[in-house]
Amino acid sequence: MSSSSRSSSRKPLLYAAGVAVAAITLGLVSWQATAPAEKRSAGSSAAAAPRTDPAAELRALARRESGDKLAVGRADAPVVLIEYSDFKCGYCGKFARDTEPELVKKYVEEGTLRIEWRNFTIFGADSEAAAKAAWAAGQQDRFTAFHAAAYADGSKEKGFAEARLLELAREAGVPDLERFKTDMAGEQAAAALRKDQEEGYRIGVTSTPSFLLGGKPIAGAQPLGTFTAAIAEAKAAAAKQ
């Protein structure tokens, strides 16, 4: 993976939807862009082998913890969107600014959708520092505000050194900055980051942003219509279960 956000925005961002190859405990999701037709066909044949339902296994990744500080929406919402993102990723910022607020307004607020964030850092030390800072802000119930500040247009170009992270914490209204600094540097923040990264690697995430919506992968900062259609499909499927 290149250190430029170009790697996270390959077009078209396609993959063999619903196809997973058994790996570790869940399965390796095919998130690859523009795979040759013969490879996609071979992957589909492999997916036909008897095994547990990969979509169900991927849906089970939704934590649905009522106390999750890095989530918005009801824990029992019928549809869960899991987002694997990096604060240094330009296309993650585009999604955060252009698409996510619309999803919150239209689906989260009325109870259909829950969004769970996963820190999936791929752009080095600044990415990891920002991820830990976001987690620390979340411990004081300011994750959403920190997320918005860190993804504001032009924010990532300023970097995520400690002074900048403190500036973002102030902007997000984090009340106790000393606690914020302690939490950001602590083992719990590091452990939370490892947990999210290991989950992403386990299912084959290779670029950001990547999503699971109702157990199905969506790769990249797709248009709003891609998400609204997927939410409608996932809601209908949930109603049948």
HELIX and SHEET records of a PDB file:
HELIX    1   1 SER A    5  SER A    9  5                                   5    
HELIX    2   2 ALA A   37  ALA A   47  1                                  11    
HELIX    3   3 PRO A   54  ARG A   59  1                                   6    
HELIX    4   4 GLY A   90  LYS A   94  1                                   5    
HELIX    5   5 PHE A   95  THR A   99  3                                   5    
HELIX    6   6 GLU A  100  LEU A  103  1                                   4    
HELIX    7   7 VAL A  104  VAL A  108  3                                   5    
HELIX    8   8 ALA A  125  GLY A  138  1                                  14    
HELIX    9   9 PHE A  143  ALA A  150  1                                   8    
HELIX   10  10 LYS A  156  LYS A  158  5                                   3    
HELIX   11  11 GLU A  162  GLU A  171  1                                  10    
HELIX   12  12 LEU A  177  ALA A  185  1                                   9    
HELIX   13  13 GLU A  187  ARG A  202  1                                  16    
HELIX   14  14 LEU A  224  LYS A  240  1                                  17    
SHEET    1   A 2 ALA A  20  VAL A  21  0                                        
SHEET    2   A 2 LEU A  28  VAL A  29 -1                                        
SHEET    1   B 5 ALA A  71  VAL A  72  0                                        
SHEET    2   B 5 LEU A 113  ASN A 119 -1                                        
SHEET    3   B 5 VAL A  79  SER A  85  1                                        
SHEET    4   B 5 SER A 210  LEU A 213 -1                                        
SHEET    5   B 5 LYS A 216  ALA A 219 -1                                        
END                                                                             
